[in-house]
Amino acid sequence: MKPSVETEKSRMLKALGIKNNCPVAKKCGGCSYAGKTYFEQTAAKEKLVKSLISPFCEVLPIHHCENPLYYRNKVHSAFKKLRNGRIICGPYEANSHRIVETDSCLIENQTASAIIRDCAAIAERLKISIYNEVNGTGDLRRILVRTADATGEVMVVLVIGSAYFNKKKLFTDELLKLHPEITTLLINVNKRHDSMILGSDEVKKVKGSGYITDEILGKRFRVSADSFMQSNHDQAEILYSEAIRLADFEGDEVCIDAYCGTGSTTLSFANFVGEITGIEIKEAAYNDAIKNAKINNIEKARFVLGDATLYMEKLAKTDAKIDCVILDPTRAGTTIKFIKACGKLKPSKIVYISCCAETLARDLKVFETQGYKAQIAKPVDMFPWTDKVETIVILNRDSKE
């Protein structure tokens, strides 16, 4: 077989010309840049990051996504029964609880889309009772599908409105027959009257281990139903690689990784530092992180279950020596108390990974009051077609402080 002559550059040029022509984009609201070419949307994201972050430091060019379609490895949808008896399943329309019906989403993993589509068809055929949000009755409510790009494993979580799921065996048997690629099938009860996907009740196993395993930068990660993991596998590897490169570790640093999730950041960084502690508030993700460290035989990483701000404030009252703090918070950013705790601990370096440029800019201003100066920023297009963009910022402590 002849080697491919297609270069990385030519593949990227093809990606830049791709256009998102999703027919339901305006209703769904998930793809803010639908109708644009991939180049147009990344140019807009780069411009946004530069407008907000360039007052603090140099902003490097955005790292494009080589495969900007069907990348999302975590997909959730809601079920609804129409007046004519049809059952549909899809995302909610923007700012509403109206469900958008679509055969295939251009950013969702295609296996996940097929499973969701078939679940709606099975439910209609078997006359499954669908959850009614108004009166809180019915069985089938939502579905969550997680896929692992590196291993091909697939998790499906059926979310039901009560402890009893009528025709459960008929439904799950038919689903598994149609989709033998499902490696673990779970059922979760959610009685809450809000937009939370999963309920607090224990997830029950119908098939498999209850989790999937993926691989990032050569390390294997166990992912449970409610654990945080970056939703674009290929770009997650780029994100962590770029953060490690820009951080330029010496190899003996004592690090804190706040908001660590299943430990993907913590364990990816572990080979480049002396020791690292991950902080995670969700118990399922914390448990996964501990297991992931064991799976990868990484002894220099440990994990703490708790709130990142409270942990940092407590640590700041001790004589602990911390060289670097890594944080990857939600879109809301971090807290003023967290940043002030960093100011007291005085790590020489901060690695801030943000999914919201607006809150990143806000937090950088506060870091400046604590003696930190942003050195370099690098945007990474983690979520093509959406309005989200990841940005890595490296901050160093002012030597005068």
Rosetta blueprint (number, residue, H / E / L):
1 M L
2 K L
3 P L
4 S L
5 V L
6 E L
7 T L
8 E H
9 K H
10 S H
11 R H
12 M H
13 L H
14 K H
15 A H
16 L H
17 G H
18 I L
19 K E
20 N L
21 N L
22 C L
23 P L
24 V L
25 A H
26 K H
27 K H
28 C H
29 G L
30 G L
31 C L
32 S L
33 Y L
34 A L
35 G L
36 K L
37 T E
38 Y H
39 F H
40 E H
41 Q H
42 T H
43 A H
44 A H
45 K H
46 E H
47 K H
48 L H
49 V H
50 K H
51 S H
52 L H
53 I H
54 S L
55 P L
56 F L
57 C L
58 E E
59 V E
60 L L
61 P L
62 I L
63 H E
64 H L
65 C L
66 E L
67 N L
68 P L
69 L L
70 Y L
71 Y L
72 R E
73 N L
74 K E
75 V E
76 H E
77 S E
78 A E
79 F E
80 K E
81 K E
82 L L
83 R L
84 N L
85 G L
86 R L
87 I E
88 I E
89 C E
90 G E
91 P L
92 Y E
93 E L
94 A L
95 N L
96 S L
97 H L
98 R L
99 I E
100 V L
101 E L
102 T L
103 D L
104 S L
105 C L
106 L L
107 I L
108 E E
109 N L
110 Q H
111 T H
112 A H
113 S H
114 A H
115 I H
116 I H
117 R H
118 D H
119 C H
120 A H
121 A H
122 I H
123 A H
124 E H
125 R H
126 L L
127 K L
128 I L
129 S L
130 I E
131 Y L
132 N E
133 E L
134 V L
135 N L
136 G L
137 T E
138 G L
139 D L
140 L E
141 R E
142 R E
143 I E
144 L E
145 V E
146 R E
147 T E
148 A L
149 D L
150 A L
151 T L
152 G L
153 E L
154 V E
155 M E
156 V E
157 V E
158 L E
159 V E
160 I E
161 G L
162 S L
163 A L
164 Y L
165 F L
166 N L
167 K L
168 K H
169 K H
170 L H
171 F H
172 T H
173 D H
174 E H
175 L H
176 L H
177 K H
178 L H
179 H L
180 P L
181 E L
182 I L
183 T L
184 T E
185 L E
186 L E
187 I E
188 N E
189 V E
190 N L
191 K L
192 R L
193 H L
194 D L
195 S L
196 M L
197 I L
198 L L
199 G L
200 S L
201 D L
202 E L
203 V L
204 K E
205 K E
206 V E
207 K E
208 G L
209 S L
210 G L
211 Y L
212 I E
213 T E
214 D E
215 E E
216 I E
217 L L
218 G L
219 K E
220 R E
221 F E
222 R E
223 V E
224 S L
225 A L
226 D L
227 S L
228 F L
229 M L
230 Q L
231 S L
232 N L
233 H H
234 D H
235 Q H
236 A H
237 E H
238 I H
239 L H
240 Y H
241 S H
242 E H
243 A H
244 I H
245 R H
246 L H
247 A H
248 D L
249 F L
250 E L
251 G L
252 D L
253 E L
254 V E
255 C E
256 I E
257 D E
258 A E
259 Y L
260 C L
261 G L
262 T L
263 G L
264 S H
265 T H
266 T H
267 L H
268 S H
269 F H
270 A H
271 N L
272 F L
273 V L
274 G L
275 E E
276 I E
277 T E
278 G E
279 I E
280 E E
281 I L
282 K L
283 E H
284 A H
285 A H
286 Y H
287 N H
288 D H
289 A H
290 I H
291 K H
292 N H
293 A H
294 K H
295 I H
296 N L
297 N L
298 I L
299 E L
300 K L
301 A E
302 R E
303 F E
304 V E
305 L E
306 G L
307 D L
308 A H
309 T H
310 L H
311 Y H
312 M H
313 E H
314 K H
315 L H
316 A H
317 K L
318 T L
319 D L
320 A L
321 K L
322 I L
323 D L
324 C E
325 V E
326 I E
327 L E
328 D L
329 P L
330 T L
331 R L
332 A L
333 G L
334 T L
335 T L
336 I H
337 K H
338 F H
339 I H
340 K H
341 A H
342 C H
343 G H
344 K H
345 L H
346 K L
347 P L
348 S L
349 K E
350 I E
351 V E
352 Y E
353 I E
354 S E
355 C L
356 C L
357 A H
358 E H
359 T H
360 L H
361 A H
362 R H
363 D H
364 L H
365 K H
366 V H
367 F H
368 E H
369 T H
370 Q L
371 G L
372 Y E
373 K E
374 A E
375 Q E
376 I E
377 A E
378 K E
379 P E
380 V E
381 D L
382 M L
383 F L
384 P L
385 W L
386 T L
387 D L
388 K L
389 V L
390 E E
391 T E
392 I E
393 V E
394 I E
395 L E
396 N E
397 R E
398 D L
399 S L
400 K L
401 E L
